[in-house]
Amino acid sequence: MRAQGLPSRISPRARYAARLTCPPVVWIAITAARNRGWLPVPEADRVTAGTTGGQDLDAYWDPEYAKILDTWGDGNVWAEIPLLLWAFEGPVLDIACGTGKTMESLEPLQGVKVYGCDISDLLIDKAAERGIARERLEVCDARDTPYADGHFAAFYSIGSLEHFPDDTIPAFLRECRRVTRGPTFHQIPVASSGRDEGWIRQSHQSFHNNSVSWWLERFRAVYPTVSVLDSTWRGGPSVGRWFICAP
């Protein structure tokens, strides 16, 4: 039962602001108390393996997590996405672009102009600090973007869709198809065991760790043609796969 007078859900931005103003020793004490069950855990954060709970959004307003996003694709995914997009010309969208590191890796491609969007204004600010033009960056929900139908020649997401609760994945994919006239590319971790292991919580975020066939079922509900390629990314209980969708 939730303690009287304590909200069951605090917005990520409010929590981020609280963390900035809260002395570190107090914040650590609050986190430890929540982990031990001494303080109520917000309902949206109560997730167990094998079930789907609310998406963990707090990490996207955490400066320390932003540092992780700046390095995790070195030597694997960030070397792959330019190869997938080398033949394209025109605008390309990076959804859930984070700090803009992937966008930066595509700058050498001739004829490609990369736009990025993310739910976190903190991460978008980091992308702008990297030197990416503000007019190519948007703060928005990936399921409801401000772009016109068919605006982009191609579209990609990297390490993003697996963090969406199952009932929100169709809206994400429909939005991908709506704003893109060409193929979309999605890099997703799948279970290295080949099984559907469900919704897994780790240190920063929760995510689906399921089979390729589990993901294909969801992609094929929106796209008529879907291909799967290996990615060199590896992490914990997962291996990377690219799901390439043709409209």
C-alpha positions in Angstrom: 0.0 0.0 0.0 1.2 3.5 -0.9 2.0 5.8 2.0 -0.7 8.5 2.4 0.2 11.8 0.8 3.0 10.4 -1.4 2.5 10.6 -5.2 2.6 7.3 -7.1 4.2 9.0 -10.1 6.6 11.8 -10.2 7.5 13.2 -13.6 11.1 12.5 -14.8 11.8 16.2 -15.2 10.6 16.9 -11.6 12.8 14.1 -10.3 15.8 15.4 -12.2 15.2 18.9 -10.8 14.9 17.4 -7.3 18.2 15.5 -7.8 20.0 18.7 -8.8 18.9 20.5 -5.6 19.0 17.6 -3.2 22.3 17.0 -1.3 24.0 13.8 -2.6 24.0 12.1 0.7 20.3 12.7 1.1 19.6 11.4 -2.4 21.6 8.3 -1.8 19.7 7.7 1.4 16.3 8.0 -0.3 17.4 5.7 -3.1 18.7 3.1 -0.6 15.4 3.3 1.4 13.4 2.7 -1.8 15.5 -0.3 -2.7 15.0 -1.8 0.7 11.3 -1.3 0.8 11.4 1.3 3.6 9.9 4.0 1.3 7.1 3.3 -1.4 8.3 2.7 -4.9 6.3 4.6 -7.6 3.8 2.3 -9.2 5.3 2.9 -12.7 8.7 1.7 -11.4 7.5 -1.7 -10.0 8.7 -4.1 -12.6 9.7 -7.8 -12.3 11.4 -10.0 -14.9 8.9 -11.5 -17.3 6.3 -8.7 -17.1 6.0 -5.3 -18.6 5.9 -2.2 -16.4 6.2 1.4 -17.1 9.1 2.7 -19.1 12.1 3.9 -17.0 12.3 7.5 -18.1 14.4 8.9 -15.2 17.7 7.9 -16.7 17.2 10.3 -19.7 17.5 13.2 -17.3 20.5 11.9 -15.5 23.8 13.5 -16.6 25.8 10.4 -15.6 23.6 8.3 -17.9 24.3 10.8 -20.7 28.0 10.0 -20.3 27.2 6.3 -20.9 25.3 7.2 -24.1 28.4 8.9 -25.4 30.4 5.7 -25.4 28.3 2.6 -25.6 28.3 2.3 -29.4 32.1 2.7 -29.9 33.5 0.0 -32.2 30.2 -1.6 -33.0 26.9 0.1 -33.8 28.4 3.4 -34.7 30.5 1.7 -37.3 27.4 -0.1 -38.7 24.9 2.6 -39.2 27.0 4.6 -41.8 27.2 1.4 -43.9 23.5 1.0 -43.8 22.8 4.6 -44.9 25.7 5.3 -47.3 23.5 5.2 -50.4 20.8 7.5 -49.1 20.3 11.1 -50.0 18.0 13.6 -48.2 16.8 14.0 -44.7 17.2 11.0 -42.3 15.7 10.8 -38.8 17.4 9.5 -35.6 14.6 8.8 -33.2 15.6 8.8 -29.5 18.9 10.4 -30.6 20.2 10.9 -27.1 23.3 13.1 -26.9 23.6 13.1 -30.7 26.7 10.8 -30.9 25.2 8.6 -33.6 24.2 11.7 -35.6 27.8 12.9 -35.4 29.0 9.6 -36.8 27.0 10.2 -39.9 28.3 13.7 -40.7 30.9 12.3 -43.2 28.1 10.9 -45.4 27.5 12.9 -48.6 24.0 14.0 -49.3 22.6 12.9 -45.9 21.2 15.5 -43.5 20.4 13.9 -40.1 17.7 15.1 -37.8 17.2 13.9 -34.2 14.5 13.8 -31.7 14.3 12.7 -28.1 11.9 12.9 -25.1 14.6 14.4 -22.9 15.5 18.1 -23.2 18.6 17.4 -21.2 19.9 15.0 -23.9 18.8 17.3 -26.7 20.8 20.1 -25.0 23.8 17.7 -24.9 23.4 17.1 -28.7 23.3 20.9 -29.3 26.5 21.3 -27.2 28.1 18.7 -29.5 27.6 21.2 -32.3 24.4 19.8 -34.0 22.2 22.6 -35.2 19.2 23.3 -33.0 16.9 23.4 -36.1 17.6 19.7 -36.6 16.7 18.7 -33.1 13.3 18.2 -31.5 12.1 17.4 -28.0 9.1 15.1 -28.4 7.5 11.7 -27.8 8.7 9.1 -30.3 5.0 8.0 -30.8 3.9 11.5 -31.7 6.5 13.5 -33.6 6.0 16.9 -35.3 7.2 15.8 -38.7 5.1 15.7 -41.9 4.0 12.4 -43.6 6.8 10.9 -45.7 9.3 13.7 -44.8 12.3 11.5 -44.3 14.2 9.4 -46.9 15.1 6.9 -44.1 14.7 6.5 -40.4 16.7 4.7 -37.7 16.5 3.9 -34.0 19.4 2.4 -32.0 19.0 0.7 -28.7 15.6 2.4 -28.1 12.5 0.4 -29.0 13.3 -2.4 -26.5 12.7 0.1 -23.7 9.1 0.7 -24.7 6.3 -1.3 -22.9 4.7 -3.8 -25.3 1.5 -1.9 -25.6 3.3 1.2 -26.9 5.4 -0.5 -29.5 2.7 -0.4 -32.3 2.4 3.4 -32.0 6.1 3.8 -32.2 6.3 1.7 -35.4 3.3 3.4 -37.0 4.9 6.8 -36.4 8.1 5.5 -38.0 6.2 4.4 -41.1 4.2 7.6 -41.3 7.1 10.0 -41.4 9.4 7.9 -43.6 9.0 7.3 -47.3 11.8 4.7 -47.4 13.1 1.9 -45.2 13.5 2.1 -41.4 16.4 0.6 -39.5 16.1 -0.6 -35.9 19.0 -1.9 -33.8 17.6 -4.0 -30.9 19.1 -6.3 -28.4 17.6 -9.8 -28.5 18.0 -12.7 -26.0 21.3 -14.5 -26.6 19.5 -17.6 -25.3 17.0 -17.4 -28.2 14.1 -17.5 -25.7 11.5 -14.9 -24.7 13.0 -13.8 -21.4 10.6 -10.9 -20.9 11.0 -7.5 -19.3 14.4 -7.3 -17.6 15.5 -4.6 -15.1 19.1 -3.7 -14.9 21.0 -0.8 -13.3 19.7 2.1 -15.5 16.7 0.9 -17.4 14.2 -1.9 -18.1 14.0 -3.6 -21.5 12.5 -6.5 -23.4 15.0 -9.4 -23.8 13.2 -11.6 -26.2 13.7 -13.6 -29.3 14.0 -12.5 -32.9 10.6 -14.1 -33.7 8.9 -12.1 -30.9 10.2 -8.8 -32.5 9.3 -10.0 -36.0 5.7 -10.4 -34.9 5.5 -6.8 -33.9 7.3 -5.4 -36.9 5.3 -7.4 -39.4 2.0 -6.0 -37.9 3.1 -2.6 -39.3 5.5 -3.3 -42.1 5.0 -5.8 -45.0 8.7 -6.6 -45.4 11.1 -7.1 -42.6 14.7 -8.4 -42.8 17.1 -9.2 -39.9 20.8 -8.7 -39.9 23.4 -9.4 -37.2 24.9 -6.5 -35.3 28.4 -6.7 -33.7 26.9 -5.2 -30.5 27.0 -7.5 -27.4 25.9 -6.8 -23.9 24.9 -8.9 -20.8 22.2 -11.4 -21.7 21.7 -9.9 -25.2 23.1 -9.8 -28.7 22.4 -7.1 -31.3 20.2 -7.4 -34.3 19.1 -5.0 -37.0 15.5 -5.1 -38.1 15.2 -3.5 -41.5 11.6 -2.6 -42.5 10.4 -1.7 -46.0 7.1 0.2 -46.5 
